[in-house]
Amino acid sequence: MDLSTIPVTPTGVLVTAAEPETDEWFAARRGGITGTDLPKILGLTKYGNALSVWLDKRGELDDDAGEAARWGQLLEETVAQEWAARNGTAVHDVGVLAHTEQHWMRASLDRLVASCPDGEQARCALEVKTRSAWVADQWAEGVPDSVLAQTTWGLMVTGLDHHHVAALIGGQRLVSYRVDRDQVLEDYLLTAARPVWQAVVAGDPPDAHPDSEGVLLELLDRLYAKREGDRELDPEAGEWLAVYQDGLDQEKRGQALKTQAKTALVQMLDDGDTGLLNDAPAFTYKRPEPGYDLPAAELRRLRKERPYLFAALVNRGFINPTNPGPRFTVKKRPPIGDDS
């Protein structure tokens, strides 16, 4: 899609005025790095990383952001208009923008502000967030780092002077902050984002740091759906194998502690099924209703001996096929330095 030559902001030109969450809107955002990509690239969110950004730009990820994002979209206009009313100004949509010189730098601002409520002649924008009460502490002293990265990137793309942020916390409390230009932070973001976009252009996956949420692992399984053959590993692999073994050991110790505590608590119950602390239920120990179990070996026998019945049960949803991911198995190896 051709970029407009008419600046909408000091350094931002319009890529598309399409409604958010539409195919055209997603396509415009895939044409570069946007503000929401920065927290993923920097490892500030559990919802993605540099590799997920790379896959998204290649059109290999679903566009559905989930239930929370959907409600955020629905409430965005309400929050924006309330913020504008409280600050005696007006706001309006702007679409997806690209930097006039670096077209890969893109931003989809929530709103442009007609006149700054701080009484300045400077041009500014508004970012709207809706957040659960469970994360209210992250907003106690300012915007979280993820939002700071996103809004700062928007300022870099558009050339605006500052960004206002309106966050609806827990559905009932509106907090407002201001993000000003910060050259040191902007240089840092550009250094982090540029290699990821270069990887998109080159078609080579970017580096992504292993996380504890399993986000990168899931993406790697998607990227390399078919695996075979040996690969010589970097020496760093020995350190990660040690970390993995340490995790297993801690898992075993944790399971042992759980079993010991459970046994002690059940022992206190005598023949009861509910334990009380200060007259309030603390835990229960109840036998569930008898159920049914079909071992894997019996399923295989049914599939072999009664294939038509097996197929009918699958088609009607009584048997659900599974597609398990790769199984990680550590092989026992002799200690380093042992030539035996």
C-alpha positions as CSV (number, residue, x, y, z in Angstrom):
1,M,0.0,0.0,0.0
2,D,1.4,3.4,-1.0
3,L,2.2,5.8,1.9
4,S,0.5,9.1,1.9
5,T,2.8,12.1,1.3
6,I,0.7,14.4,3.6
7,P,2.1,14.5,7.1
8,V,-0.6,13.9,9.8
9,T,1.8,14.7,12.6
10,P,5.3,16.4,12.5
11,T,7.0,13.2,11.3
12,G,4.1,10.8,10.7
13,V,2.3,10.1,7.5
14,L,-0.9,8.1,7.1
15,V,-0.7,4.5,6.0
16,T,-4.4,3.7,6.5
17,A,-7.4,5.1,8.2
18,A,-9.0,1.7,8.4
19,E,-10.9,0.7,11.6
20,P,-8.9,-1.1,14.2
21,E,-8.9,-4.9,14.2
22,T,-9.8,-5.0,10.4
23,D,-7.7,-6.9,7.8
24,E,-6.4,-3.6,6.4
25,W,-5.4,-2.3,9.8
26,F,-3.5,-5.5,10.6
27,A,-1.8,-5.5,7.2
28,A,-0.6,-1.9,7.8
29,R,0.8,-2.8,11.2
30,R,2.6,-5.8,9.7
31,G,4.4,-3.4,7.4
32,G,6.7,-2.3,10.3
33,I,7.4,-2.3,14.0
34,T,4.7,-0.7,16.1
35,G,4.5,0.4,19.7
36,T,2.9,-2.8,20.9
37,D,5.8,-4.7,19.5
38,L,8.4,-3.0,21.7
39,P,7.3,-4.6,25.1
40,K,7.6,-8.0,23.4
41,I,11.0,-7.2,21.8
42,L,12.3,-5.9,25.2
43,G,10.9,-8.9,27.2
44,L,8.6,-6.7,29.2
45,T,5.5,-8.9,28.7
46,K,4.6,-12.5,28.9
47,Y,2.4,-12.2,25.7
48,G,5.2,-12.3,23.2
49,N,8.9,-11.8,22.3
50,A,11.1,-10.9,19.4
51,L,10.3,-14.2,17.7
52,S,6.5,-13.7,18.0
53,V,6.9,-10.2,16.5
54,W,8.8,-11.8,13.6
55,L,6.2,-14.4,13.0
56,D,3.4,-11.8,13.2
57,K,5.0,-9.6,10.6
58,R,5.2,-12.7,8.3
59,G,1.5,-13.3,8.8
60,E,2.0,-16.6,10.7
61,L,0.2,-15.7,13.9
62,D,-3.5,-15.3,14.5
63,D,-4.8,-11.8,14.8
64,D,-7.2,-12.6,17.7
65,A,-5.8,-11.0,20.8
66,G,-8.3,-12.6,23.2
67,E,-11.2,-11.6,25.5
68,A,-9.3,-9.0,27.5
69,A,-8.2,-7.1,24.4
70,R,-11.7,-7.2,23.0
71,W,-13.1,-5.5,26.0
72,G,-10.3,-3.0,26.0
73,Q,-11.2,-2.1,22.4
74,L,-14.9,-1.8,23.3
75,L,-14.2,0.5,26.2
76,E,-11.5,2.6,24.5
77,E,-13.9,5.2,23.1
78,T,-15.7,5.6,26.5
79,V,-12.4,6.1,28.4
80,A,-11.0,8.5,25.8
81,Q,-14.1,10.7,25.8
82,E,-14.2,10.7,29.6
83,W,-10.6,11.7,29.8
84,A,-11.2,14.5,27.2
85,A,-14.2,15.7,29.1
86,R,-12.3,15.8,32.4
87,N,-9.5,17.8,30.7
88,G,-11.6,20.2,28.7
89,T,-10.3,19.1,25.3
90,A,-11.3,16.8,22.4
91,V,-9.8,13.7,20.9
92,H,-10.1,12.0,17.5
93,D,-9.0,8.8,15.7
94,V,-5.9,8.9,13.4
95,G,-5.3,5.5,11.9
96,V,-1.9,3.8,11.3
97,L,1.0,6.1,10.8
98,A,4.5,5.6,9.5
99,H,7.7,7.7,10.1
100,T,8.2,10.0,7.1
101,E,11.8,8.7,6.6
102,Q,11.9,5.3,8.3
103,H,8.7,3.8,6.9
104,W,9.2,0.6,9.0
105,M,8.7,2.6,12.1
106,R,4.9,2.6,12.6
107,A,2.3,3.6,15.2
108,S,-1.4,3.3,15.6
109,L,-2.2,6.0,18.2
110,D,-5.4,5.6,20.1
111,R,-6.3,9.2,19.7
112,L,-4.8,12.6,18.7
113,V,-5.5,15.4,21.2
114,A,-7.0,18.6,19.7
115,S,-5.5,20.9,22.3
116,C,-3.1,20.0,25.1
117,P,-4.9,20.1,28.5
118,D,-1.6,21.2,30.1
119,G,-2.0,24.6,28.5
120,E,0.8,24.2,26.0
121,Q,1.0,24.8,22.3
122,A,2.7,21.5,21.8
123,R,0.9,18.6,19.9
124,C,0.2,15.5,21.9
125,A,-1.6,12.1,21.8
126,L,-3.7,9.9,24.1
127,E,-3.0,6.3,24.9
128,V,-6.0,4.4,26.5
129,K,-5.6,1.3,28.7
130,T,-8.0,-0.8,30.6
131,R,-6.5,-2.9,33.3
132,S,-7.6,-5.3,36.0
133,A,-7.6,-4.3,39.6
134,W,-5.1,-7.1,40.2
135,V,-2.4,-5.0,38.5
136,A,-3.3,-1.7,40.1
137,D,0.0,-1.6,42.0
138,Q,1.9,-1.4,38.6
139,W,0.3,2.0,38.1
140,A,0.8,3.4,41.5
141,E,3.8,5.6,40.7
142,G,3.5,6.1,36.9
143,V,3.1,4.1,33.7
144,P,4.5,0.6,33.7
145,D,7.7,0.0,31.6
146,S,5.7,-1.8,28.9
147,V,3.4,1.2,28.4
148,L,6.4,3.6,28.6
149,A,8.1,1.8,25.7
150,Q,4.9,1.7,23.6
151,T,4.1,5.4,24.0
152,T,7.8,6.5,23.6
153,W,7.9,4.6,20.3
154,G,4.7,6.4,19.2
155,L,6.4,9.8,19.9
156,M,9.4,8.7,17.9
157,V,7.2,7.8,14.9
158,T,5.0,10.8,15.0
159,G,7.3,13.5,16.2
160,L,4.7,14.6,18.8
161,D,6.0,16.4,22.0
162,H,4.4,14.1,24.6
163,H,1.9,11.4,25.2
164,H,-1.0,11.4,27.7
165,V,-2.0,8.0,29.1
166,A,-5.5,7.3,30.6
167,A,-5.9,4.0,32.3
168,L,-9.2,2.6,33.6
169,I,-8.2,0.4,36.6
170,G,-10.6,-2.3,37.7
171,G,-13.4,-0.8,35.6
172,Q,-14.0,2.0,38.1
173,R,-11.0,4.2,38.6
174,L,-9.4,6.4,35.9
175,V,-5.7,7.4,36.4
176,S,-3.8,9.7,34.0
177,Y,-0.1,10.2,33.4
178,R,2.1,12.0,30.9
179,V,5.1,10.6,28.9
180,D,7.6,13.2,27.6
181,R,10.3,12.7,25.0
182,D,13.5,11.0,26.3
183,Q,16.4,10.8,23.8
184,V,18.3,8.1,25.8
185,L,15.2,5.9,25.9
186,E,14.5,6.5,22.3
187,D,18.0,5.4,21.3
188,Y,17.6,2.3,23.3
189,L,14.3,1.4,21.7
190,L,15.6,2.0,18.2
191,T,18.7,-0.2,18.9
192,A,16.4,-3.0,20.1
193,A,13.8,-2.7,17.3
194,R,15.9,-2.3,14.2
195,P,17.5,-5.8,14.3
196,V,14.1,-7.4,14.6
197,W,12.8,-5.5,11.5
198,Q,16.0,-6.4,9.6
199,A,15.3,-10.0,10.5
200,V,11.8,-9.7,9.1
201,V,13.2,-8.3,5.8
202,A,15.9,-10.9,5.6
203,G,13.5,-13.8,6.5
204,D,15.8,-15.0,9.3
205,P,14.4,-15.6,12.8
206,P,15.7,-13.0,15.4
207,D,17.3,-13.9,18.7
208,A,14.9,-14.3,21.5
209,H,15.7,-14.9,25.2
210,P,14.3,-18.1,26.8
211,D,11.5,-17.2,29.1
212,S,9.8,-19.0,32.1
213,E,6.3,-18.7,30.7
214,G,6.8,-21.1,27.8
215,V,6.1,-18.4,25.2
216,L,9.3,-18.9,23.2
217,L,9.0,-22.7,23.4
218,E,5.5,-22.7,21.9
219,L,6.7,-20.4,19.1
220,L,9.7,-22.7,18.4
221,D,7.3,-25.6,18.1
222,R,5.3,-23.7,15.6
223,L,8.4,-22.5,13.7
224,Y,9.9,-26.0,13.5
225,A,6.9,-28.3,13.3
226,K,9.0,-31.1,11.8
227,R,12.2,-32.1,13.6
228,E,14.9,-34.6,12.8
229,G,18.6,-35.0,12.8
230,D,21.5,-34.2,15.2
231,R,22.7,-30.6,15.9
232,E,26.0,-29.8,17.6
233,L,25.2,-27.4,20.5
234,D,27.1,-24.4,21.9
235,P,29.0,-25.0,25.1
236,E,26.3,-22.9,26.8
237,A,24.0,-25.9,26.5
238,G,25.8,-27.6,29.4
239,E,24.8,-24.7,31.7
240,W,21.2,-24.9,30.6
241,L,21.1,-28.7,31.1
242,A,22.4,-28.0,34.7
243,V,19.6,-25.4,35.1
244,Y,17.0,-27.9,33.9
245,Q,18.3,-30.6,36.3
246,D,18.2,-28.1,39.1
247,G,14.6,-27.4,38.2
248,L,13.7,-31.1,38.3
249,D,15.3,-31.4,41.7
250,Q,13.4,-28.5,43.0
251,E,10.2,-29.9,41.5
252,K,10.8,-33.2,43.3
253,R,11.5,-31.4,46.6
254,G,8.4,-29.3,46.1
255,Q,6.3,-32.4,45.5
256,A,7.7,-34.1,48.6
257,L,6.8,-31.0,50.7
258,K,3.3,-31.0,49.2
259,T,2.8,-34.7,50.1
260,Q,4.1,-34.2,53.6
261,A,1.8,-31.2,54.3
262,K,-1.2,-32.9,52.7
263,T,-0.7,-36.0,54.9
264,A,-0.4,-33.9,58.0
265,L,-3.6,-32.0,57.2
266,V,-5.6,-35.1,56.3
267,Q,-4.4,-36.7,59.6
268,M,-6.0,-33.8,61.5
269,L,-9.3,-34.5,59.9
270,D,-9.8,-37.9,61.5
271,D,-13.0,-39.1,59.7
272,G,-14.1,-35.6,58.5
273,D,-14.0,-34.3,54.9
274,T,-13.7,-30.5,55.5
275,G,-11.0,-28.7,57.6
276,L,-11.9,-25.5,59.3
277,L,-9.7,-22.7,60.5
278,N,-11.5,-20.1,62.7
279,D,-14.8,-21.6,61.7
280,A,-14.1,-21.0,57.9
281,P,-13.4,-23.8,55.4
282,A,-9.6,-24.2,54.8
283,F,-9.6,-27.3,52.7
284,T,-11.7,-30.4,51.8
285,Y,-10.8,-34.0,51.3
286,K,-13.7,-35.7,49.5
287,R,-13.9,-38.8,47.4
288,P,-15.3,-37.9,43.9
289,E,-18.0,-39.9,42.2
290,P,-16.9,-43.0,40.5
291,G,-15.9,-42.4,36.9
292,Y,-14.7,-44.2,33.8
293,D,-11.3,-44.6,32.3
294,L,-10.2,-46.0,28.9
295,P,-6.5,-46.8,28.9
296,A,-4.4,-45.9,25.8
297,A,-3.8,-49.6,25.2
298,E,-7.6,-50.3,25.0
299,L,-8.0,-47.3,22.6
300,R,-5.4,-48.7,20.3
301,R,-7.1,-52.2,20.4
302,L,-10.5,-50.6,19.6
303,R,-9.0,-48.7,16.7
304,K,-7.4,-51.9,15.4
305,E,-10.2,-54.4,16.0
306,R,-13.3,-52.1,15.4
307,P,-12.0,-49.4,13.0
308,Y,-15.5,-48.3,11.9
309,L,-16.8,-48.0,15.5
310,F,-13.6,-46.1,16.4
311,A,-14.0,-43.7,13.5
312,A,-17.7,-43.1,14.4
313,L,-16.8,-42.3,18.0
314,V,-14.2,-39.8,16.8
315,N,-16.6,-38.1,14.4
316,R,-19.2,-37.7,17.1
317,G,-16.7,-36.3,19.6
318,F,-16.7,-39.2,22.0
319,I,-13.0,-39.7,21.3
320,N,-10.8,-36.6,20.8
321,P,-7.6,-36.9,18.8
322,T,-4.6,-35.3,20.3
323,N,-1.5,-33.7,18.7
324,P,1.2,-33.6,21.4
325,G,4.2,-31.4,20.9
326,P,7.8,-32.6,21.0
327,R,8.9,-34.5,24.1
328,F,12.0,-33.2,25.8
329,T,14.2,-36.0,27.1
330,V,17.6,-35.6,28.7
331,K,20.1,-38.3,27.8
332,K,22.6,-39.5,30.4
333,R,26.1,-38.6,29.4
334,P,29.5,-39.2,31.0
335,P,30.9,-36.4,33.1
336,I,33.1,-33.9,31.4
337,G,36.7,-35.2,31.3
338,D,35.6,-38.8,31.6
339,D,36.9,-40.7,28.5
340,S,35.3,-44.0,29.4
